[in-house]
Structure formats: C-alpha cells, structure tokens
Amino acid sequence: GCVVCEKLNVGSVYVQWGRKSCTNSHKREYYGVIMAQHYGQQKSEYICVDWERAYHKENSNGNQNGALLYTTEMERGSADEKAYPHDHEVSCAVCSSSLFVYTRWGSKSCYSKDTKLYDSFMASSHYTHQGSGYNALCMHPQGQKPPGTHGGSQNGALLYGVEYENTGAVDKNHNGDAGCVLCQRMNTATVYVQWGRKTCTNNHNNVYYGVIM
C-alpha cells in the first residue's frame, strides 16, 4: 500500500538512511526498512518502506509474481562495518526539518553558510549485480538495526560501500571509499544540479561544483 501526505510549514522531508529515530532534533514521520529488488533480478530503487508494510484493500496474499520488494542487507568492504555489520538488515527513518536539507556527495563539509547535520559514507548496489537499487544513499554514521535483524545472508537486496575509480585525466583518490555529508540550508526552497557547469547561471548561488560520476 501507499499514501501521499502533505506536511505544512516544513522545509524538507528526507530520509536518514540506517536509522530508526531522527537525529539533529528533527521530527520522525515514520521509520521502516530499506527495500528494493533482489540483487539477482533487475534494478529498482532503494526506498524507505514503513515498518508496518501495509497492503492495499484488494490484497489477495497469493503469489502474483509481479514486481517484488526485498529487505536490504549491508555487505562488508567499503562500508563502515562498525556502524553497519556485514549481512545485517538496514533500517531507515523519514524525518522532517524546518529548513531545507540536501546531500553533498564526495565531501565531508558543507557550504560555508550551511549547517552540517552529519557526514558519512556512500552506499549503493554492487557494480556486477543486475538487481537491488540504482540510487546512491548517504548512510547515517550511527546506524540503528531494525527489530529482529541478525547476521547471515537472507538473499534479498544488498548494499555496498562505494569507491572512486580512476579512468582518465580528472582522476582523484583511486579506490578511496567515497564520503558524503548532509547539510541544512536557510532561506532556500530547493537546491538542484546544472549538469555540465562549474558555475550557476540565472543568478543562482553556487553551493558546490564537481564532476558527474
């Protein structure tokens, strides 16, 4: 099942990946588990599914063999294994903030006028797997396991830490484990990417620049 809701007087509703509760004095809207397609199937998206995992009113409980969702486990390697032990399921918390929240990929600091909420590591699917999710997640540095989790592969969706790879003239930090930071910004409705630019046009402010990866 699913529902679309409206939250008044809020700057951002966003996910703290790996948490059951929200940090930084932000309000928790709900918590659940990260789910996606099986790692051996085709790519879907990592999403935060409510702990209830409610079904819709015409539910049949039979195997219809259509789209499928599996809980997600963190795998060892480039991830923070102290915060996210190998083969344990990963939780998520949807949080709301009065200010706008965005992710800065590949950095541990925020734009000088913005507030850093936390910095951590990037996670996504394994480069050889057809399935799991296509999107990158900025994991919370203080992971909280969902109730009932335990070690041992449950053979569902999988998450791995991300590494930078060298391919050409603009290379940097080959095989380095990629970092990320969540930032909070005042007096802003949104931040967005101008693909192919180092500076912003239309009199918009530069928050940071980088390379497409």
Kinemage of the C-alpha trace (Angstrom):
@kinemage 1
@onewidth
@group {chain A} dominant
@subgroup {mainchain}
@vectorlist {calphas} color= white
{ca gly a 1} P 0.000 0.000 0.000
{ca cys a 2} L 0.944 3.666 -0.253
{ca val a 3} L -0.310 7.126 0.713
{ca val a 4} L 0.594 10.679 -0.338
{ca cys a 5} L 0.591 13.219 2.504
{ca glu a 6} L 1.043 16.975 2.928
{ca lys a 7} L 3.193 18.469 5.695
{ca leu a 8} L 2.685 22.183 6.398
{ca asn a 9} L 5.373 24.683 7.410
{ca val a 10} L 8.284 22.308 6.780
{ca gly a 11} L 11.402 22.947 4.710
{ca ser a 12} L 12.287 19.305 3.976
{ca val a 13} L 11.096 15.747 4.415
{ca tyr a 14} L 14.078 13.455 3.854
{ca val a 15} L 15.465 10.019 4.791
{ca gln a 16} L 18.140 9.281 7.371
{ca trp a 17} L 19.377 6.006 5.863
{ca gly a 18} L 20.263 3.429 8.514
{ca arg a 19} L 18.264 4.963 11.391
{ca lys a 20} L 15.084 4.166 13.335
{ca ser a 21} L 14.951 7.601 15.011
{ca cys a 22} L 15.896 11.041 13.709
{ca thr a 23} L 18.954 12.936 14.946
{ca asn a 24} L 19.608 16.708 14.936
{ca ser a 25} L 16.305 17.391 16.758
{ca his a 26} L 14.362 16.628 13.578
{ca lys a 27} L 10.921 15.056 13.800
{ca arg a 28} L 10.437 11.426 12.784
{ca glu a 29} L 7.487 10.967 10.421
{ca tyr a 30} L 7.911 7.189 10.250
{ca tyr a 31} L 10.583 4.511 10.264
{ca gly a 32} L 10.965 1.240 8.413
{ca val a 33} L 13.410 -0.813 6.383
{ca ile a 34} L 15.255 -0.189 3.137
{ca met a 35} L 13.761 -2.346 0.378
{ca ala a 36} L 14.478 -2.951 -3.324
{ca gln a 37} L 14.504 -5.730 -5.902
{ca his a 38} L 16.512 -8.909 -5.257
{ca tyr a 39} L 20.203 -8.420 -6.100
{ca gly a 40} L 19.962 -11.059 -8.843
{ca gln a 41} L 16.868 -9.561 -10.514
{ca gln a 42} L 16.672 -6.221 -12.344
{ca lys a 43} L 17.388 -2.772 -10.872
{ca ser a 44} L 14.673 -0.916 -8.964
{ca glu a 45} L 15.202 1.855 -6.395
{ca tyr a 46} L 16.208 1.741 -2.738
{ca ile a 47} L 13.182 3.087 -0.863
{ca cys a 48} L 12.236 3.509 2.794
{ca val a 49} L 9.228 1.230 3.392
{ca asp a 50} L 7.153 1.730 6.541
{ca trp a 51} L 7.712 -0.858 9.286
{ca glu a 52} L 4.020 -1.807 9.006
{ca arg a 53} L 4.402 -2.915 5.371
{ca ala a 54} L 0.678 -2.426 4.907
{ca tyr a 55} L -1.151 -3.979 1.977
{ca his a 56} L -3.879 -2.321 -0.091
{ca lys a 57} L -7.605 -3.073 0.181
{ca glu a 58} L -7.716 -5.551 -2.748
{ca asn a 59} L -4.776 -7.588 -1.419
{ca ser a 60} L -5.008 -11.339 -2.180
{ca asn a 61} L -1.945 -12.791 -0.334
{ca gly a 62} L -1.261 -15.065 -3.316
{ca asn a 63} L 1.985 -15.108 -5.270
{ca gln a 64} L 1.206 -12.918 -8.311
{ca asn a 65} L 4.844 -12.967 -9.489
{ca gly a 66} L 4.988 -9.291 -10.489
{ca ala a 67} L 7.135 -6.506 -9.000
{ca leu a 68} L 8.904 -7.663 -5.824
{ca leu a 69} L 10.401 -5.958 -2.744
{ca tyr a 70} L 13.096 -7.454 -0.508
{ca thr a 71} L 14.680 -6.174 2.681
{ca thr a 72} L 18.230 -4.865 2.234
{ca glu a 73} L 21.422 -6.016 3.930
{ca met a 74} L 24.726 -4.144 4.209
{ca glu a 75} L 27.770 -6.013 2.893
{ca arg a 76} L 31.365 -5.737 4.117
{ca gly a 77} L 34.092 -3.944 2.170
{ca ser a 78} L 33.986 -0.168 1.730
{ca ala a 79} L 31.142 0.352 4.228
{ca asp a 80} L 31.558 1.381 7.872
{ca glu a 81} L 31.371 -2.131 9.342
{ca lys a 82} L 31.272 -0.885 12.943
{ca ala a 83} L 28.068 1.050 12.269
{ca tyr a 84} L 26.702 -1.490 9.750
{ca pro a 85} L 27.765 -5.097 10.431
{ca his a 86} L 28.018 -7.495 7.495
{ca asp a 87} L 24.797 -9.205 6.371
{ca his a 88} L 22.518 -7.269 8.738
{ca glu a 89} L 19.284 -5.676 7.514
{ca val a 90} L 19.266 -1.868 7.296
{ca ser a 91} L 16.616 0.445 8.722
{ca cys a 92} L 15.582 3.940 7.631
{ca ala a 93} L 13.810 6.932 9.190
{ca val a 94} L 11.848 9.599 7.327
{ca cys a 95} L 12.472 12.921 9.065
{ca ser a 96} L 11.172 16.478 8.717
{ca ser a 97} L 13.106 19.699 9.216
{ca ser a 98} L 12.013 23.327 9.291
{ca leu a 99} L 14.922 24.106 6.935
{ca phe a 100} L 15.928 22.674 3.569
{ca val a 101} L 18.161 19.562 3.735
{ca tyr a 102} L 20.363 18.303 0.895
{ca thr a 103} L 23.194 15.805 0.318
{ca arg a 104} L 26.643 16.884 -0.788
{ca trp a 105} L 28.261 13.881 -2.460
{ca gly a 106} L 32.028 13.397 -2.192
{ca ser a 107} L 32.634 15.806 0.687
{ca lys a 108} L 32.740 15.821 4.499
{ca ser a 109} L 31.921 19.530 4.839
{ca cys a 110} L 29.083 21.835 3.795
{ca tyr a 111} L 28.978 25.195 2.037
{ca ser a 112} L 30.302 27.811 4.478
{ca lys a 113} L 26.852 29.318 5.159
{ca asp a 114} L 25.161 25.946 5.709
{ca thr a 115} L 24.944 23.712 8.779
{ca lys a 116} L 26.391 20.205 8.707
{ca leu a 117} L 23.996 17.591 10.082
{ca tyr a 118} L 26.383 14.648 9.712
{ca asp a 119} L 28.985 13.172 7.356
{ca ser a 120} L 29.306 9.501 6.481
{ca phe a 121} L 29.827 7.106 3.563
{ca met a 122} L 28.049 6.468 0.284
{ca ala a 123} L 26.376 3.105 -0.385
{ca ser a 124} L 24.765 1.548 -3.448
{ca ser a 125} L 24.466 -1.779 -5.286
{ca his a 126} L 27.451 -3.904 -6.371
{ca tyr a 127} L 28.706 -2.990 -9.837
{ca thr a 128} L 28.268 -6.575 -11.097
{ca his a 129} L 24.744 -7.115 -9.736
{ca gln a 130} L 21.756 -6.698 -12.021
{ca gly a 131} L 19.353 -6.044 -9.154
{ca ser a 132} L 18.997 -4.136 -5.850
{ca gly a 133} L 18.650 -0.331 -6.196
{ca tyr a 134} L 20.128 2.043 -8.752
{ca asn a 135} L 20.437 5.058 -6.419
{ca ala a 136} L 23.252 6.076 -4.067
{ca leu a 137} L 22.469 6.569 -0.349
{ca cys a 138} L 24.298 8.714 2.181
{ca met a 139} L 24.249 6.444 5.244
{ca his a 140} L 23.944 7.829 8.770
{ca pro a 141} L 27.221 7.418 10.718
{ca gln a 142} L 25.360 5.954 13.716
{ca gly a 143} L 23.346 3.065 12.313
{ca gln a 144} L 20.430 1.523 14.221
{ca lys a 145} L 19.442 -2.056 13.438
{ca pro a 146} L 15.745 -2.774 12.783
{ca pro a 147} L 13.992 -5.087 15.278
{ca gly a 148} L 14.713 -8.771 14.681
{ca thr a 149} L 17.785 -8.310 12.499
{ca his a 150} L 20.558 -10.870 12.731
{ca gly a 151} L 23.676 -11.871 10.824
{ca gly a 152} L 23.530 -14.314 7.939
{ca ser a 153} L 22.573 -13.694 4.322
{ca gln a 154} L 18.817 -13.567 3.760
{ca asn a 155} L 19.382 -13.364 -0.007
{ca gly a 156} L 17.468 -10.164 -0.730
{ca ala a 157} L 18.623 -6.693 -1.802
{ca leu a 158} L 22.222 -5.748 -0.959
{ca leu a 159} L 24.100 -2.514 -0.171
{ca tyr a 160} L 27.840 -1.916 -0.548
{ca gly a 161} L 30.157 0.960 0.239
{ca val a 162} L 31.222 2.994 -2.828
{ca glu a 163} L 34.770 3.561 -4.126
{ca tyr a 164} L 36.209 6.116 -6.550
{ca glu a 165} L 37.835 4.628 -9.672
{ca asn a 166} L 40.463 6.156 -11.967
{ca thr a 167} L 39.510 6.393 -15.625
{ca gly a 168} L 41.193 9.476 -17.133
{ca ala a 169} L 42.689 12.943 -16.754
{ca val a 170} L 40.470 14.172 -13.894
{ca asp a 171} L 41.164 11.181 -11.613
{ca lys a 172} L 41.483 11.530 -7.851
{ca asn a 173} L 41.610 9.222 -4.807
{ca his a 174} L 41.574 5.922 -6.703
{ca asn a 175} L 39.979 3.135 -4.617
{ca gly a 176} L 39.171 5.637 -1.864
{ca asp a 177} L 35.913 4.895 -0.020
{ca ala a 178} L 33.503 7.645 -1.045
{ca gly a 179} L 32.177 10.066 1.577
{ca cys a 180} L 29.102 12.287 1.748
{ca val a 181} L 27.561 14.884 4.039
{ca leu a 182} L 24.022 16.024 4.843
{ca cys a 183} L 23.650 19.791 5.032
{ca gln a 184} L 20.916 22.160 6.177
{ca arg a 185} L 20.336 25.466 4.419
{ca met a 186} L 18.362 28.559 5.432
{ca asn a 187} L 16.071 30.630 3.194
{ca thr a 188} L 16.132 28.069 0.380
{ca ala a 189} L 13.293 26.208 -1.315
{ca thr a 190} L 15.491 23.763 -3.228
{ca val a 191} L 18.974 23.019 -4.494
{ca tyr a 192} L 19.460 21.411 -7.894
{ca val a 193} L 22.156 20.429 -10.401
{ca gln a 194} L 23.110 22.335 -13.544
{ca trp a 195} L 24.652 19.415 -15.415
{ca gly a 196} L 27.817 20.351 -17.344
{ca arg a 197} L 28.576 23.578 -15.420
{ca lys a 198} L 31.146 24.712 -12.812
{ca thr a 199} L 29.224 27.898 -12.019
{ca cys a 200} L 25.483 28.525 -11.811
{ca thr a 201} L 23.615 30.663 -14.332
{ca asn a 202} L 20.372 32.630 -13.773
{ca asn a 203} L 21.877 34.463 -10.762
{ca his a 204} L 21.595 31.306 -8.656
{ca asn a 205} L 24.123 30.613 -5.884
{ca asn a 206} L 26.904 28.038 -6.250
{ca val a 207} L 26.675 25.513 -3.410
{ca tyr a 208} L 29.495 23.305 -4.756
{ca tyr a 209} L 30.832 22.020 -8.075
{ca gly a 210} L 32.346 18.713 -9.133
{ca val a 211} L 32.266 16.020 -11.823
{ca ile a 212} L 29.499 13.704 -12.982
{ca met a 213} L 30.251 10.155 -11.781
